[in-house]
Structure formats: structure tokens, C-alpha cells
Amino acid sequence: MNIQFNPEDYKCKRPFHVEPTNIVSVNDDMQRVTDEASAMNKRIHYYSRLTSPADRALIAPDHVLPAPDEIYVYSPLGTAFKVDSCTDGYGKNSSLVTIFMIWNTMMGTSILSIPWGIKQAGFTSGIILILLMGILTLYCCYRVVKSRQMIPLTDTSNWEFPDVCKYYFGSFGQWSSLLFSMVSLVGAMVVYWVLMSNFLFNTGKFIYNFVHDINVTDIVPGTNGSNKVICPSAASDHPPENRSVMFSSGNRTGFELFEEWWDKSQTVPFYLIAVLLPLLNLKSPSFFAKFNVLGTVSVVYLVFLVTVKAAHLGIHLEFNWFTENEFFVPEFRILFPQLTGILTLAFFIHNCVITLLQNNRNQENNVRDLSIAYFLVGLTYLYVGVIIFASFPSPPLSKQCIEQNFLDNFPSDDVMSFVARIFLLFQMMTVYPLLGYLARFQLLRQFFGNAYPSLFHVLILNLAIVGAGVAMARFYPNIGGIIRYSGATCGLAFVFVYPSLIYMISLHRAGQLTWPVLIIHIFIILLGLANLIAQFLL
């Protein structure tokens, strides 16, 4: 029986004990322990129950514990199992793997809205904001990583950031961190539902037209040629749903019936319920975790798609610093907070960064690896956003035509976009149950002490989450708006307020708080508050 174990962590894992029900198999060459060792283990186990895990008063001292390479997991039956220690470091992941994990975790649906955000902010100001927001969120993430080390006389080795918030702010910190964490999770699930409805609609439309040999031309402005770009929002104040003209010798009635039952907002969001609601009710979503690599494949393919499209379309830029004309937007626009709201969620990893870095083999490289990961994420956002904006064909189309999901600027019969939508659809359908599990685990465990109290509780929660997604896909299918609202809301707490407040409080308690530090971190908090307020004013 091999048990993976981190030697640096063994002090906080006292006592080394498992209940009899947790022993599912034993080896023939099972090692026995003396009665004295078993009694010592029972005493340590008893004393540890007298205080909370954060209180070190009754934790077994070092001299009564075995060395890391001699640690056993004892059972009350007097048997012991050898622990395989990781003698080469705190975790088992190299710096390269850690950097890649952070990059893969941070890259999400926000990448689809970055070009739209740059259009809203202006080309030059958009580039500047991506760089500045990347630096600011990196610093706040650094403060999150260091927050546990600023707590004296307490073993915080197995703490997460919500535990740190609870330490400094009590029950308010605990419940508010839960609230903002749920906002980020539910917000992401709503965005996923809107995007899955979009991708499923366009995928089904492509397949139907291909099978029935139907040539469909969307009634929207667009360019001509093999690399067509369209402007869906130009047809009306709201993006058209199924407006198209059919050229086919087939049955027109059948096509009209298909469009009636295959509508982007009226029907497709409801079809997803039959597939995803049962998956949300599973007790364990571990099967879907195996498909996480699809996220990396999807992002790599998006970068490839953007590069190929830009090579065919060319660069279309004209610099108008403060004035707008028919085809181009100013370099600086008053709508720039819409981009900062998107970027707050795009660079958001603050609620799980401690967990990701705990598995780093070389803990002294945490800050360096985190910085490299942020640099790569920012570089990816910059590349996709700048290339899509610069290559968007203006004229004949205006830069205002760039959609909140830039894939909507390519028609449903575009093969490369079809492949991208297939990748993203399947990836999101595997990630969605994982997000649902995280939301269920955090909320139900907090209220009922169990992540799966009953099927009824889980079903009610999942119906509420799915209902929110369907409602948004039906009435407000604007992923840029959803991303910036949820990003600015959860970012206010986890990115701007809590890391800065915790740092100032810890320095104040240590008598090391200075005026420059105080002013800088109050300014960061005010930036987060202004970022949230601006989302509702613009």
C-alpha cells in the first residue's frame, strides 16, 4: 500500500493515523508495531482532539515523532503501513508543470471577449490596460500567496485563502469569501451556458446544411471571398438569430421547420438541459477531470485560427486618437472600464493559487513561476486580442462590428470556426459539471456539512444554476457583459480588497505599516471599487 506524502507537511498531519474503515487492503508482509508505539499514537490522537487544528499548544512535539523517512500510518489494530515520502521537495511538480497548470487554469472563456474589450477601450488604451491589469492582478496574487506566512504562531500549511480571510475578518470573512467565490463560479457557469448554446446552434446549423447540401447566406453585412467576415450586430439593434436566405433545390418547408426548432435563443438553450442537468447531479465529477487537456488544445487551436485568419485578411489599422469615423474607433475611449471588468476575470486565479503552488517541487520558485505564468497569460490575451482587432477588415466593415464572442464574426459555414466551436463545445460540456461540483461543494458543505446531503438538495441547487444559464442565454446572451459584471464583482473581494487589507493589517500588527504602503494599498482598493461601479454606469 503506497501512500503519497509530502515530508514538509508531516508536522501538520499529526497524528499519523487512519480509521479501520479506511483500510481497504493489506499486504502479506504487513509490518507490526509495538504496543508502546500504538499507545503513543492513541495519546497523540486524543490530545489533538482537545484543541482546534490551528492551535499548536497540544500538537505533538518533534522529538516524539519519527523522522520523515520513517513515518508509518498506524491503525488501531497495531499494524502500520510505510509512507512513501517525496524526499526531493514539497510537491512533485516541476516549475515548468506548475507554470503550465496556472496558465491552463487561468485561460478561459474571457479570451473570446478580449478583442471586443479592446474595441470598447480603443486599440492603444486596450493594449496598455492589458499590461497594467496583468501587473496589478499579479501583485495582488502575490499578496495572496504570501498571506499565510504573515500569520504568526499558527500552523497555516494546509490553509486556503478563505481560511486566511476567516482568521482576519471572522465569520464575515468566511461568508463573504464564500459569496464572492459563488459569484465567480455561477458567473462562469452562466457564460458557459450562453457559449454552449451558441456553439451548439452554429454546429448543428453547419451539419444540417452540409448533409442536405444547402447553401445559406446570412442576411448581414460581410466581406466577400473565401475568408468571409460578417457583422451580425449591424442588421438591427440586437444580433439576429436565424435570419438567412436558402439557395437549394431541396424541400424549403423542411429547412424552415429546422430553423423553427433550432433557434439560438428560443430552443437550443433548453436542449442542453437534457444533457447537462443529469451530469450535474453525479456525486463525483472525477471522470470529467480527465478531459482538462481539451482546454489547452482549444486555446492552442484558437491561436492557430487567429494566425491563419490574420494572414489571409491582412492588417487594417488607422490611428485616430480621440475621434471616431465610419470604420475605425478612437485609440482612447470612455468605455475602457468594460475591458478592465473582463480582464479582472481573465487574470483571476486568486481563490485557488495557493493550492496550485502547493504542489510545486521548489517552493522558493513560487513567485518566479507565478510571474512567468502571468506573463504567458497576458501574452496570449495580447496576441489574440491585437491580431483579431488589427486584422478585422475595415473597410468595408467597421471595427464596431467586432462581436463579444469574436467567433460570431465568422459565418456558421466557415470550416475553421466550425472546428473551433466543436473543440470549445466539448471542452465546456466536460468542464461545466466540474464547476457545478465546486459550487455544490462550497455551498452545501457550508450549510449542511455535506457536499451531497441528498439528491433533492443537489437537484434544487442545480436547477437554480441551470435556470440562470437558460435565462441569460434566452434574454441576455452577451458574454462580454456577463464576464465583466461577474469579474468586477468577485474581483473586488479576492483581487483588490482582501489581499490589500490583509497585508495592511498584518503589517500594522507587527508595527511595520508605513504611510507609502498604506496609501498604495488603499488606492488599489479604490481601483477595485471604481472598476465595479463603472460596470453599471457604462
RODRENSE-493219 format. One line per 10 residues: number of its first residue (from 1); their letters; for each residue x, y, z of C-alpha. Coordinates in steps of 0.1 Angstrom, whole numbers. Example, Ala and Ser with C-alpha at 12.3 -4.5 7.8 and 13.67 -1.06 7.14 Angstrom:
1> AS> 123:-45:78 | 137:-11:71
This chain:
1> MNIQFNPEDY> 0:0:0 | 17:32:-12 | 7:65:3 | 20:97:-13 | 32:121:13 | 49:154:15 | 77:154:41 | 75:192:47 | 38:187:55 | 42:159:81
11> KCKRPFHVEP> 41:182:111 | 6:195:103 | -7:160:96 | -3:147:131 | -13:122:143 | -3:95:117 | -35:75:120 | -62:60:98 | -96:46:110 | -101:9:105
21> TNIVSVNDDM> -128:16:79 | -103:34:57 | -81:3:54 | -93:-15:23 | -64:-38:16 | -33:-51:33 | -1:-67:22 | 11:-102:33 | 43:-87:46 | 24:-63:69
31> QRVTDEASAM> 47:-47:94 | 37:-47:131 | 43:-20:156 | 49:-24:193 | 22:-18:219 | 41:12:232 | 42:28:197 | 5:21:192 | -3:36:227 | 18:67:218
41> NKRIHYYSRL> -2:72:186 | -35:69:205 | -24:95:231 | -13:120:203 | -46:113:186 | -65:121:218 | -46:153:226 | -51:167:191 | -88:165:196 | -87:188:226
51> TSPADRALIA> -80:219:205 | -86:233:171 | -62:224:143 | -48:260:143 | -38:258:180 | -3:243:184 | -5:241:222 | -12:203:222 | 4:193:189 | 29:165:194
61> PDHVLPAPDE> 65:179:197 | 91:169:171 | 111:146:194 | 82:121:198 | 76:119:160 | 96:97:137 | 118:111:110 | 102:118:76 | 117:87:61 | 104:65:89
71> IYVYSPLGTA> 68:76:91 | 41:50:92 | 3:53:91 | -9:35:122 | -42:17:127 | -58:8:160 | -51:-28:152 | -14:-24:158 | -5:-26:122 | 14:1:102
81> FKVDSCTDGY> 19:10:66 | 51:25:53 | 46:60:38 | 63:68:5 | 78:103:11 | 87:127:-15 | 122:134:-4 | 131:157:-33 | 107:185:-24 | 74:198:-11
91> GKNSSLVTIF> 55:186:-40 | 60:166:-71 | 55:191:-99 | 84:208:-116 | 84:246:-122 | 75:240:-159 | 45:219:-149 | 34:245:-123 | 36:273:-148 | 16:254:-174
101> MIWNTMMGTS> -10:245:-148 | -15:281:-138 | -16:292:-175 | -41:264:-183 | -63:272:-153 | -64:310:-160 | -71:307:-197 | -108:306:-201 | -138:320:-220 | -125:355:-214
111> ILSIPWGIKQ> -102:351:-244 | -132:352:-267 | -142:387:-255 | -107:403:-254 | -109:417:-290 | -144:432:-282 | -129:447:-250 | -100:463:-269 | -126:477:-293 | -145:492:-264
121> AGFTSGIILI> -114:507:-248 | -96:517:-280 | -66:500:-296 | -38:518:-278 | -56:521:-244 | -66:484:-247 | -30:473:-250 | -20:495:-221 | -48:482:-199 | -40:446:-206
131> LLMGILTLYC> -4:452:-194 | -14:473:-164 | -41:449:-153 | -18:420:-157 | 8:436:-134 | -18:447:-108 | -35:414:-106 | -1:396:-104 | 9:418:-74 | -25:411:-57
141> CYRVVKSRQM> -20:374:-64 | 15:376:-49 | -1:391:-17 | -25:362:-16 | 4:337:-18 | 23:355:10 | -8:360:32 | -4:327:51 | 32:335:60 | 22:367:77
151> IPLTDTSNWE> 2:349:104 | 24:343:135 | 23:313:159 | -2:294:138 | 3:264:115 | -12:276:82 | 4:250:59 | -30:234:50 | -49:267:48 | -66:282:17
161> FPDVCKYYFG> -72:319:12 | -107:318:26 | -92:304:58 | -69:334:59 | -99:357:54 | -117:340:83 | -86:345:105 | -85:382:99 | -122:390:95 | -140:363:114
171> SFGQWSSLLF> -173:349:102 | -178:379:79 | -146:370:60 | -157:334:58 | -192:341:45 | -182:370:22 | -154:349:6 | -180:321:1 | -204:347:-15 | -178:361:-39
181> SMVSLVGAMV> -165:327:-47 | -200:316:-57 | -204:347:-78 | -173:337:-98 | -184:301:-102 | -220:308:-111 | -209:336:-134 | -186:313:-152 | -213:286:-155 | -237:312:-169
191> VYWVLMSNFL> -212:323:-195 | -205:286:-203 | -243:280:-209 | -245:310:-232 | -215:299:-252 | -225:263:-254 | -259:274:-267 | -241:295:-293 | -216:268:-303 | -243:240:-304
201> FNTGKFIYNF> -266:262:-326 | -238:270:-351 | -225:234:-351 | -260:220:-357 | -266:245:-385 | -233:237:-402 | -240:199:-401 | -276:203:-413 | -266:225:-442 | -237:202:-451
211> VHDINVTDIV> -258:170:-450 | -287:185:-470 | -264:203:-494 | -279:237:-486 | -261:269:-494 | -272:295:-468 | -263:332:-469 | -268:352:-437 | -287:385:-442 | -260:406:-425
221> PGTNGSNKVI> -232:428:-439 | -200:410:-446 | -170:407:-468 | -168:386:-500 | -144:357:-508 | -133:325:-492 | -124:342:-459 | -157:359:-451 | -162:381:-421 | -196:392:-411
231> CPSAASDHPP> -212:419:-389 | -242:403:-371 | -250:433:-349 | -254:456:-380 | -287:441:-390 | -305:455:-360 | -300:468:-325 | -300:431:-314 | -280:403:-330 | -301:383:-355
241> ENRSVMFSSG> -309:347:-346 | -318:326:-376 | -321:352:-404 | -308:336:-436 | -316:330:-472 | -316:295:-486 | -304:285:-521 | -313:249:-526 | -333:226:-548 | -344:207:-518
251> NRTGFELFEE> -376:210:-496 | -379:246:-484 | -405:235:-458 | -381:212:-442 | -355:239:-439 | -380:264:-424 | -391:237:-399 | -354:231:-389 | -349:269:-383 | -381:270:-362
261> WWDKSQTVPF> -369:242:-339 | -332:250:-340 | -331:286:-327 | -302:301:-309 | -321:316:-280 | -356:301:-282 | -349:264:-283 | -312:254:-282 | -306:266:-246 | -333:242:-234
271> YLIAVLLPLL> -319:213:-253 | -287:215:-233 | -307:208:-201 | -314:172:-211 | -276:165:-214 | -261:186:-186 | -286:185:-157 | -281:147:-152 | -243:152:-152 | -246:179:-126
281> NLKSPSFFAK> -263:155:-102 | -235:130:-102 | -218:126:-68 | -183:128:-82 | -172:145:-115 | -138:130:-115 | -144:114:-149 | -146:148:-165 | -113:159:-150 | -96:136:-175
291> FNVLGTVSVV> -106:160:-203 | -89:191:-189 | -63:188:-217 | -91:199:-241 | -88:234:-226 | -52:236:-237 | -60:221:-272 | -88:247:-276 | -66:277:-267 | -38:265:-290
301> YLVFLVTVKA> -62:260:-318 | -77:294:-313 | -42:310:-316 | -37:290:-348 | -71:301:-362 | -64:337:-353 | -30:335:-370 | -43:319:-402 | -72:344:-405 | -49:373:-400
311> AHLGIHLEFN> -25:360:-427 | -54:360:-452 | -72:392:-441 | -41:414:-436 | -37:443:-412 | -63:471:-412 | -54:499:-388 | -59:536:-388 | -49:557:-357 | -75:583:-347
321> WFTENEFFVP> -66:593:-312 | -98:608:-300 | -122:610:-329 | -143:582:-344 | -150:578:-381 | -171:553:-402 | -147:524:-400 | -124:530:-370 | -127:537:-333 | -106:561:-313
331> EFRILFPQLT> -74:550:-296 | -88:561:-263 | -125:556:-254 | -145:564:-223 | -158:528:-223 | -125:514:-212 | -138:501:-178 | -157:474:-198 | -123:459:-207 | -110:462:-171
341> GILTLAFFIH> -140:443:-159 | -133:415:-184 | -96:415:-175 | -103:412:-138 | -119:378:-145 | -94:369:-173 | -65:372:-148 | -85:358:-119 | -69:328:-101 | -66:342:-66
351> NCVITLLQNN> -90:318:-49 | -71:287:-59 | -35:299:-65 | -23:286:-31 | -35:251:-40 | -17:252:-73 | 15:264:-59 | 15:239:-30 | 24:211:-55 | 54:230:-67
361> RNQENNVRDL> 86:209:-60 | 107:240:-54 | 87:263:-31 | 114:290:-33 | 105:294:-70 | 68:301:-64 | 69:338:-71 | 91:334:-102 | 68:307:-116 | 37:327:-108
371> SIAYFLVGLT> 52:357:-126 | 61:337:-157 | 26:322:-158 | 10:356:-157 | 34:368:-184 | 24:340:-207 | -13:345:-200 | -10:382:-207 | 10:375:-239 | -18:351:-251
381> YLYVGVIIFA> -45:376:-244 | -25:404:-262 | -18:382:-292 | -54:371:-298 | -69:405:-290 | -45:426:-310 | -44:403:-340 | -82:400:-343 | -87:437:-339 | -59:446:-363
391> SFPSPPLSKQ> -69:421:-390 | -107:429:-388 | -114:441:-424 | -121:479:-420 | -132:489:-446 | -156:476:-457 | -167:467:-422 | -164:490:-391 | -144:480:-361 | -176:484:-342
401> CIEQNFLDNF> -187:451:-357 | -163:431:-336 | -186:408:-315 | -184:400:-278 | -176:364:-290 | -152:370:-319 | -161:336:-334 | -195:352:-342 | -178:373:-368 | -172:342:-389
411> PSDDVMSFVA> -202:326:-406 | -216:293:-395 | -203:276:-427 | -167:286:-420 | -148:253:-416 | -121:265:-392 | -146:283:-370 | -167:251:-370 | -138:231:-357 | -131:257:-330
421> RIFLLFQMMT> -167:256:-319 | -166:218:-318 | -135:219:-296 | -149:245:-273 | -183:229:-270 | -170:195:-260 | -145:211:-236 | -171:233:-219 | -195:203:-216 | -168:185:-196
431> VYPLLGYLAR> -158:215:-175 | -194:225:-167 | -200:196:-143 | -167:203:-126 | -178:239:-120 | -211:227:-107 | -194:203:-83 | -172:231:-69 | -203:253:-64 | -222:224:-47
441> FQLLRQFFGN> -192:215:-26 | -187:251:-13 | -223:260:-7 | -239:228:5 | -210:217:26 | -211:251:43 | -248:249:51 | -253:211:56 | -218:198:64 | -220:175:34
451> AYPSLFHVLI> -214:182:-3 | -242:158:-12 | -268:159:16 | -295:144:-7 | -305:142:-43 | -333:167:-36 | -309:194:-22 | -285:189:-51 | -313:189:-77 | -327:222:-63
461> LNLAIVGAGV> -293:239:-64 | -286:226:-99 | -320:237:-112 | -313:272:-99 | -279:273:-116 | -292:259:-149 | -322:282:-148 | -299:312:-145 | -279:300:-175 | -310:293:-196
471> AMARFYPNIG> -325:327:-187 | -293:345:-197 | -290:326:-230 | -326:334:-237 | -328:371:-227 | -292:384:-224 | -268:364:-245 | -239:389:-241 | -209:371:-227 | -188:403:-226
481> GIIRYSGATC> -214:419:-203 | -217:388:-181 | -179:384:-178 | -173:420:-169 | -201:421:-143 | -191:389:-126 | -154:396:-129 | -156:431:-113 | -178:417:-85 | -157:387:-74
491> GLAFVFVYPS> -125:406:-82 | -134:434:-58 | -131:410:-29 | -105:384:-40 | -83:406:-61 | -84:441:-47 | -98:443:-12 | -89:412:8 | -52:409:-3 | -46:446:4
501> LIYMISLHRA> -65:447:37 | -48:415:50 | -14:429:41 | -20:462:58 | -35:446:90 | -6:421:93 | 20:450:89 | 0:471:115 | 0:443:140 | 38:438:135
511> GQLTWPVLII> 43:476:139 | 57:478:103 | 30:497:85 | 42:528:67 | 24:557:51 | 35:548:15 | 23:512:19 | -10:524:34 | -16:549:6 | -7:524:-22
521> HIFIILLGLA> -30:497:-9 | -59:520:-2 | -55:532:-38 | -57:495:-50 | -89:490:-31 | -104:522:-45 | -94:510:-80 | -113:478:-75 | -144:497:-62 | -143:521:-91
531> NLIAQFLL> -140:491:-115 | -172:476:-101 | -192:508:-101 | -181:517:-136 | -196:485:-150 | -231:497:-141 | -225:533:-154 | -211:525:-189
